[in-house]
Amino acid sequence: MALLKYEEIAESLRSRIAAGEFEPGEIVPSGRDLAEQWSVSRATAIKAMDVLRNDGVVEAKQGTGFIVTETPKARPAGGRRAGSARVTGGMPFLRVGAPDRAVPPAHVAEALRMDGNAEALRRVRVMQLPDGSPHSYAVAWFPPEVAEAAPRLAQTAPIAEGTTRYVRRQTGRFPVEGTDVTTVRLATEVEAEHLGLPDPTPVAVVLHTAYDQEGRPLVCEEGVTPGPLYEREETYEM
C-alpha cells in the first residue's frame, strides 16, 4: 500500500534521524523547508511533523522549531495497545549496561519458543518518573533471528524511530498480537538494586510477548514495578 505524502515525508525524515544526520537536540528542517523540498503545502509538511512528534522522535522548542528528542521515551511492558503512539503513556528511561546475548530465563525462553540453551539478545532499561526516580525495571529479549537481522538492537544508543519500526524495516515482521501475563512476586536482588527498594519488596511483573503476522514471537519483555506504583485501569462494555 502506497504511503500518503505526509507519511512519506515523515518516514524520510525519520530515516535521516535514525542514520545520525540529525543528532539529539539538533533542529530539523522547518515545515516551510519541507514544503519547498517536497513541493507540498505547509499543512502537509506540518502533518508529517505531527507524526514524528506523536512518536516521540521530535519535540517542539519555543522560538526554534522542532528538535530531535534528547531524552528517549518508551512505554512500560504491557502498554502497547494497537493504534497508540510510542510516547502515549511513555516515560523517560535509562539504558542499563550494554545490550548483550544471554540464555533467557525458562519462562522467557518458552514464550520465545527457544531451546533451553539458546541465547537471545537482552536489552535492559529503567523507566523513570518525572522526578527522575525509578518506576520500573524492564528486560527485553529478542530471539536470535530478529537480533541478527536488526544489528542496531545490539547498540547502546536509543533507536530514534523505535524498535518496532526498526525491526519492521529490517525484517518485514511487525506485531499483530500481544499477550500480557501479570503476576506478583518479591523483587530479586538485581531488581531491588535498580529500583532502590528494600529487600524483600512485593512487585508486579508484566510479561509482554509480541507476535508477528505469522504468529512468530518478535520480543518478550518483562517489566517489574513496585507494588505502590503499579496500577492498571481498563474500561469495557457490560
C-alpha positions as a LaTeX table, in Angstrom:
\begin{tabular}{lrrr}
\hline
Residue & $x$ (\AA) & $y$ (\AA) & $z$ (\AA) \\
\hline
Met1 & 0.00 & 0.00 & 0.00 \\
Ala2 & 1.48 & 3.34 & $-1.06$ \\
Leu3 & 2.25 & 5.88 & 1.63 \\
Leu4 & 0.40 & 9.15 & 1.73 \\
Lys5 & 2.59 & 12.17 & 1.04 \\
Tyr6 & 2.83 & 13.30 & 4.66 \\
Glu7 & 3.70 & 9.72 & 5.69 \\
Glu8 & 6.41 & 9.59 & 3.03 \\
Ile9 & 7.90 & 12.86 & 4.33 \\
Ala10 & 7.77 & 11.62 & 7.91 \\
Glu11 & 9.44 & 8.32 & 7.03 \\
Ser12 & 12.17 & 10.09 & 5.06 \\
Leu13 & 12.97 & 12.42 & 7.96 \\
Arg14 & 12.74 & 9.54 & 10.43 \\
Ser15 & 15.32 & 7.60 & 8.42 \\
Arg16 & 17.66 & 10.61 & 8.29 \\
Ile17 & 17.43 & 11.00 & 12.06 \\
Ala18 & 17.98 & 7.27 & 12.60 \\
Ala19 & 21.07 & 7.44 & 10.34 \\
Gly20 & 22.55 & 10.18 & 12.55 \\
Glu21 & 22.16 & 13.09 & 10.14 \\
Phe22 & 20.44 & 15.00 & 12.95 \\
Glu23 & 21.72 & 14.41 & 16.48 \\
Pro24 & 19.59 & 14.69 & 19.66 \\
Gly25 & 18.89 & 18.37 & 20.35 \\
Glu26 & 19.53 & 19.46 & 16.76 \\
Ile27 & 16.95 & 21.39 & 14.76 \\
Val28 & 15.27 & 19.50 & 11.92 \\
Pro29 & 14.05 & 21.16 & 8.70 \\
Ser30 & 11.12 & 23.51 & 9.25 \\
Gly31 & 7.65 & 22.97 & 7.82 \\
Arg32 & 8.37 & 25.67 & 5.26 \\
Asp33 & 11.62 & 23.99 & 4.22 \\
Leu34 & 9.96 & 20.59 & 3.94 \\
Ala35 & 7.10 & 22.07 & 1.93 \\
Glu36 & 9.57 & 23.54 & $-0.55$ \\
Gln37 & 11.72 & 20.40 & $-0.73$ \\
Trp38 & 8.75 & 18.12 & $-1.34$ \\
Ser39 & 6.59 & 20.57 & $-3.33$ \\
Val40 & 3.68 & 20.19 & $-0.94$ \\
Ser41 & 1.57 & 22.54 & 1.13 \\
Arg42 & 2.77 & 23.63 & 4.56 \\
Ala43 & $-0.25$ & 21.85 & 6.02 \\
Thr44 & 1.05 & 18.56 & 4.61 \\
Ala45 & 4.54 & 19.23 & 5.98 \\
Ile46 & 3.15 & 20.09 & 9.41 \\
Lys47 & 1.10 & 16.88 & 9.39 \\
Ala48 & 4.33 & 14.96 & 8.76 \\
Met49 & 5.96 & 16.66 & 11.75 \\
Asp50 & 2.94 & 15.80 & 13.88 \\
Val51 & 3.51 & 12.12 & 13.08 \\
Leu52 & 7.11 & 12.35 & 14.28 \\
Arg53 & 6.13 & 14.33 & 17.37 \\
Asn54 & 3.45 & 11.79 & 18.31 \\
Asp55 & 6.04 & 9.03 & 18.02 \\
Gly56 & 8.46 & 10.90 & 20.27 \\
Val57 & 11.10 & 11.36 & 17.58 \\
Val58 & 10.99 & 15.18 & 17.65 \\
Glu59 & 9.65 & 17.79 & 20.06 \\
Ala60 & 8.68 & 21.43 & 19.70 \\
Lys61 & 11.05 & 24.03 & 21.15 \\
Gln62 & 9.65 & 27.54 & 21.53 \\
Gly63 & 11.27 & 30.06 & 19.22 \\
Thr64 & 13.29 & 27.36 & 17.45 \\
Gly65 & 11.02 & 24.85 & 15.75 \\
Phe66 & 11.32 & 21.11 & 16.08 \\
Ile67 & 14.38 & 19.38 & 17.52 \\
Val68 & 15.34 & 15.73 & 17.77 \\
Thr69 & 14.24 & 14.40 & 21.14 \\
Glu70 & 17.10 & 14.34 & 23.61 \\
Thr71 & 15.50 & 12.09 & 26.23 \\
Pro72 & 14.33 & 8.77 & 24.79 \\
Lys73 & 10.89 & 7.59 & 25.83 \\
Ala74 & 9.31 & 4.19 & 25.89 \\
Arg75 & 6.17 & 2.56 & 27.18 \\
Pro76 & 6.21 & 0.17 & 30.11 \\
Ala77 & 5.78 & $-3.51$ & 29.36 \\
Gly78 & 2.15 & $-4.20$ & 28.57 \\
Gly79 & 1.47 & $-0.63$ & 27.43 \\
Arg80 & 1.45 & $-1.31$ & 23.73 \\
Arg81 & $-2.17$ & $-1.19$ & 22.67 \\
Ala82 & $-2.97$ & $-1.06$ & 18.95 \\
Gly83 & $-3.05$ & 2.42 & 17.47 \\
Ser84 & $-1.21$ & 4.10 & 20.34 \\
Ala85 & 1.76 & 6.32 & 19.61 \\
Arg86 & 5.11 & 5.32 & 21.03 \\
Val87 & 5.00 & 8.15 & 23.57 \\
Thr88 & 1.40 & 7.56 & 24.64 \\
Gly89 & 1.91 & 6.71 & 28.29 \\
Gly90 & 5.64 & 6.77 & 27.58 \\
Met91 & 8.28 & 7.52 & 30.19 \\
Pro92 & 11.90 & 8.66 & 30.05 \\
Phe93 & 14.28 & 5.77 & 30.58 \\
Leu94 & 17.91 & 4.97 & 31.24 \\
Arg95 & 19.66 & 2.11 & 29.50 \\
Val96 & 21.29 & $-0.33$ & 31.93 \\
Gly97 & 24.64 & $-1.50$ & 30.64 \\
Ala98 & 25.09 & $-2.53$ & 27.02 \\
Pro99 & 22.81 & $-4.95$ & 25.17 \\
Asp100 & 24.25 & $-8.47$ & 25.31 \\
Arg101 & 23.46 & $-12.06$ & 24.48 \\
Ala102 & 22.45 & $-14.45$ & 27.23 \\
Val103 & 20.36 & $-17.53$ & 27.90 \\
Pro104 & 16.94 & $-16.20$ & 28.93 \\
Pro105 & 15.03 & $-17.50$ & 31.97 \\
Ala106 & 12.96 & $-20.59$ & 31.29 \\
His107 & 9.62 & $-18.73$ & 31.16 \\
Val108 & 11.03 & $-16.22$ & 28.64 \\
Ala109 & 12.59 & $-18.99$ & 26.52 \\
Glu110 & 9.21 & $-20.73$ & 26.49 \\
Ala111 & 7.44 & $-17.52$ & 25.38 \\
Leu112 & 10.01 & $-17.06$ & 22.59 \\
Arg113 & 9.81 & $-20.77$ & 21.65 \\
Met114 & 13.56 & $-21.14$ & 22.06 \\
Asp115 & 15.63 & $-24.14$ & 23.08 \\
Gly116 & 16.79 & $-24.10$ & 26.68 \\
Asn117 & 20.46 & $-23.37$ & 25.89 \\
Ala118 & 19.97 & $-20.87$ & 23.06 \\
Glu119 & 20.96 & $-17.24$ & 23.63 \\
Ala120 & 18.75 & $-14.23$ & 22.96 \\
Leu121 & 19.62 & $-10.55$ & 22.72 \\
Arg122 & 18.96 & $-8.78$ & 26.03 \\
Arg123 & 18.24 & $-5.05$ & 26.41 \\
Val124 & 17.69 & $-3.64$ & 29.91 \\
Arg125 & 16.30 & $-0.25$ & 30.91 \\
Val126 & 14.91 & 1.55 & 33.95 \\
Met127 & 11.76 & 3.58 & 33.35 \\
Gln128 & 11.73 & 6.87 & 35.23 \\
Leu129 & 9.13 & 9.03 & 36.97 \\
Pro130 & 9.04 & 12.81 & 36.25 \\
Asp131 & 11.38 & 13.48 & 39.18 \\
Gly132 & 13.95 & 11.03 & 37.81 \\
Ser133 & 13.31 & 8.29 & 40.37 \\
Pro134 & 12.89 & 4.72 & 39.09 \\
His135 & 9.44 & 3.47 & 38.16 \\
Ser136 & 10.07 & 0.04 & 36.68 \\
Tyr137 & 12.84 & $-2.29$ & 35.59 \\
Ala138 & 12.36 & $-3.79$ & 32.13 \\
Val139 & 14.29 & $-6.54$ & 30.35 \\
Ala140 & 13.53 & $-7.09$ & 26.66 \\
Trp141 & 14.59 & $-10.33$ & 24.97 \\
Phe142 & 14.83 & $-10.66$ & 21.18 \\
Pro143 & 15.13 & $-14.10$ & 19.52 \\
Pro144 & 18.35 & $-14.75$ & 17.55 \\
Glu145 & 16.81 & $-14.39$ & 14.09 \\
Val146 & 15.45 & $-10.93$ & 14.94 \\
Ala147 & 18.70 & $-9.79$ & 16.57 \\
Glu148 & 20.79 & $-10.92$ & 13.60 \\
Ala149 & 18.57 & $-9.15$ & 11.06 \\
Ala150 & 18.42 & $-5.93$ & 13.13 \\
Pro151 & 22.00 & $-5.26$ & 14.31 \\
Arg152 & 21.24 & $-1.85$ & 15.84 \\
Leu153 & 19.39 & $-3.65$ & 18.61 \\
Ala154 & 22.84 & $-4.57$ & 19.94 \\
Gln155 & 23.88 & $-0.93$ & 20.24 \\
Thr156 & 23.51 & 1.11 & 23.44 \\
Ala157 & 22.28 & 4.27 & 21.69 \\
Pro158 & 18.50 & 4.77 & 21.50 \\
Ile159 & 16.81 & 3.92 & 18.21 \\
Ala160 & 15.11 & 7.16 & 17.18 \\
Glu161 & 12.38 & 5.51 & 15.17 \\
Gly162 & 11.61 & 3.00 & 17.91 \\
Thr163 & 12.47 & $-0.68$ & 17.97 \\
Thr164 & 9.15 & $-1.76$ & 16.43 \\
Arg165 & 9.58 & 0.37 & 13.31 \\
Tyr166 & 13.24 & $-0.51$ & 13.03 \\
Val167 & 12.62 & $-4.25$ & 13.27 \\
Arg168 & 9.82 & $-3.97$ & 10.72 \\
Arg169 & 12.08 & $-2.08$ & 8.33 \\
Gln170 & 14.87 & $-4.65$ & 8.72 \\
Thr171 & 12.83 & $-7.84$ & 8.73 \\
Gly172 & 9.39 & $-7.10$ & 7.27 \\
Arg173 & 7.95 & $-8.52$ & 10.50 \\
Phe174 & 5.68 & $-6.47$ & 12.76 \\
Pro175 & 3.50 & $-7.12$ & 15.81 \\
Val176 & $-0.14$ & $-8.01$ & 15.22 \\
Glu177 & $-0.89$ & $-9.64$ & 18.56 \\
Gly178 & 0.35 & $-9.17$ & 22.09 \\
Thr179 & $-0.01$ & $-11.31$ & 25.20 \\
Asp180 & 0.44 & $-9.83$ & 28.67 \\
Val181 & 0.69 & $-12.03$ & 31.77 \\
Thr182 & 0.67 & $-10.19$ & 35.11 \\
Thr183 & 1.93 & $-11.85$ & 38.28 \\
Val184 & 3.09 & $-10.74$ & 41.74 \\
Arg185 & 6.28 & $-11.83$ & 43.49 \\
Leu186 & 9.18 & $-10.48$ & 45.52 \\
Ala187 & 11.84 & $-8.41$ & 43.76 \\
Thr188 & 15.16 & $-10.06$ & 43.03 \\
Glu189 & 18.36 & $-8.51$ & 44.38 \\
Val190 & 19.18 & $-7.00$ & 40.98 \\
Glu191 & 15.70 & $-5.55$ & 40.55 \\
Ala192 & 15.68 & $-4.15$ & 44.09 \\
Glu193 & 19.06 & $-2.50$ & 43.48 \\
His194 & 17.98 & $-0.74$ & 40.30 \\
Leu195 & 14.61 & 0.26 & 41.72 \\
Gly196 & 16.02 & 1.45 & 45.05 \\
Leu197 & 13.89 & $-0.98$ & 47.05 \\
Pro198 & 14.45 & $-2.61$ & 50.43 \\
Asp199 & 14.77 & $-6.36$ & 50.19 \\
Pro200 & 12.33 & $-8.13$ & 50.04 \\
Thr201 & 9.63 & $-6.00$ & 48.38 \\
Pro202 & 6.49 & $-7.15$ & 46.50 \\
Val203 & 6.47 & $-6.20$ & 42.82 \\
Ala204 & 4.03 & $-6.57$ & 39.93 \\
Val205 & 5.54 & $-8.34$ & 36.92 \\
Val206 & 4.13 & $-7.96$ & 33.40 \\
Leu207 & 5.44 & $-10.45$ & 30.86 \\
His208 & 4.67 & $-8.97$ & 27.43 \\
Thr209 & 5.16 & $-11.07$ & 24.29 \\
Ala210 & 4.56 & $-9.65$ & 20.81 \\
Tyr211 & 3.78 & $-11.93$ & 17.85 \\
Asp212 & 4.18 & $-11.12$ & 14.17 \\
Gln213 & 1.78 & $-11.59$ & 11.26 \\
Glu214 & 2.68 & $-15.29$ & 11.09 \\
Gly215 & 2.28 & $-15.89$ & 14.82 \\
Arg216 & 6.04 & $-15.97$ & 15.49 \\
Pro217 & 7.33 & $-14.25$ & 18.66 \\
Leu218 & 9.18 & $-10.99$ & 17.98 \\
Val219 & 10.13 & $-9.95$ & 21.50 \\
Cys220 & 9.42 & $-10.87$ & 25.09 \\
Glu221 & 9.72 & $-8.12$ & 27.69 \\
Glu222 & 9.46 & $-8.46$ & 31.44 \\
Gly223 & 8.56 & $-5.27$ & 33.30 \\
Val224 & 8.92 & $-5.15$ & 37.09 \\
Thr225 & 7.12 & $-2.39$ & 39.03 \\
Pro226 & 6.97 & $-1.89$ & 42.82 \\
Gly227 & 3.50 & $-2.61$ & 44.19 \\
Pro228 & 2.72 & 1.00 & 45.26 \\
Leu229 & 3.50 & 2.27 & 41.73 \\
Tyr230 & 1.62 & $-0.36$ & 39.76 \\
Glu231 & $-1.86$ & 0.47 & 38.51 \\
Arg232 & $-3.89$ & $-0.95$ & 35.65 \\
Glu233 & $-7.17$ & 0.53 & 34.51 \\
Glu234 & $-9.46$ & $-0.78$ & 31.79 \\
Thr235 & $-12.82$ & 0.44 & 30.52 \\
Tyr236 & $-15.13$ & $-2.05$ & 28.86 \\
Glu237 & $-18.78$ & $-2.57$ & 27.97 \\
Met238 & $-21.04$ & $-4.51$ & 30.34 \\
\hline
\end{tabular}
